Amino acid sequence: MPESRLRGPLWPHPGESQTRRISYARAVLRALPVLLILAGACHDFFTPSDFRAGPLFTAAPLVAAPLYSLRGTLLTGVAAVVSVLAVHLGLGILEQADAVTETATTVTVAVLAVLINVLVRRNDERLASAREIAEAAQRAVLPEPAARIGGLDIAARYEAAQADAFIGGDLYAVQDSPHGVRLVVGDVRGKGMGAVAAVAVVIGAFREAAEQEATPEAVAQRLERALSREGTRRDALDAFEGFTTAVLAEIPHGAGVVRIVNRGHPAPLLLLPDGTLRELEADEPAPPLGMGDLGSWPDRAQEWAFPPGATLLIHTDGVSEARDAQGEFYDLAHRLAGRVFPGPGPLLATVTAGVARHTGGRATDDMALLAVRRPELHDRCHEV
């Protein structure tokens, strides 16, 4: 079967082999304390007494401290001390000054290893608590949309570039309204808590405007005013991110069209059922949200055909500006052209896996993706 007709990723994720290597490395590290003690004992028994293996015995509990539980670290320390005493006793040098010094050193290091283990466990508990808080913040600020909204299949994905980070300056939201299903995907300038605050403002304003405003242009203007108002309010308090690139879209109920307002954001892609791909470039580029003080640009929504079986894909520049080792950008449109996917979920899985392969797992920017599929007629009949 030609690659252009593949339905979703049929190869393992590029991180799987790396995960296996990490697992093997961890297994070796966990066995290292025992190996160090055995190597030290063999060395002292089978080499001249002038050559001592004290560093191997002292290294064992230190290696165990960040890897083992408190009990495991304590047992490793005891095993190291007992091994040193057994070696000295077997060689008949138990009361020699060098032997006493070596034993005392091993005992001291074993005690220090136990203390290190206690500190490491406390730090791990704090980190786990911080992760739980971050996950709760993500669910509150950036909840995952339902799989079906307004008769459309929905999938969203957020991939943080920084390890252990859960939310940053990228955003998405989907809202069913009397005017149709409305959605926004955006990218706030900057990082950190200022960006998260801007994300909360944009999403909050979008959910309110999506219900009340009659047109997507009016929704965009509401977001513009919300960012401007928040920036003014925070001027005397703390820094607030200055602008947000965004795509706002409206898919009317029962109509095979999508209306899009693009405010300085990468162009959405439309994947048709036959594998044809269209880039929905705006005829008149507009500045990002939050830049209204630089001038006035009228928002104009463009209407595009959105037939049954088609999928609308909106992403942030963490996808389109992802680079490989040679500095080449990830060409999303080229990678997806001619391909067919069974749903929005497999599509997003393929895109994120492709970006990970392209960057070698070294992405430098967060990425948010939102895919919306209009079910084909036979899908609706099957549901009925």
ZIRA-V72602 format. One line per field, one symbol per residue. ss: DSSP state (H for helix, E for strand, - for the rest). A space follows every 10 residues. Layout:
ss: ???
//
This chain:
ss: --HHH----- ----HHHHHH HHHHHHHHHH HHHHHHHHHH HHHHHH---- ---HHHHHHH HHHHH----H HHHHHHHHHH HHHHHHHHHH H-----HHHH HHHHHHHHHH HHHHHHHHHH HHHHHHHHHH HHHHHHHHHH H------EE- -EEEEEEEE- ---------E EEEEEEE--E EEEEEEEE-- -HHHHHHHHH HHHHHHHHHH HH---HHHHH HHHHHHHHHH HHHH------ ---EEEEEEE E-----EEEE EEE----EEE E-----EEEE -----E--E- -HHH------ -EEEE----- EEEEE-HHHH --E-----E- -HHHHH---- ---HHHHHHH HHHHHHHHH- ------EEEE EEEE--HHHH HHH-
//
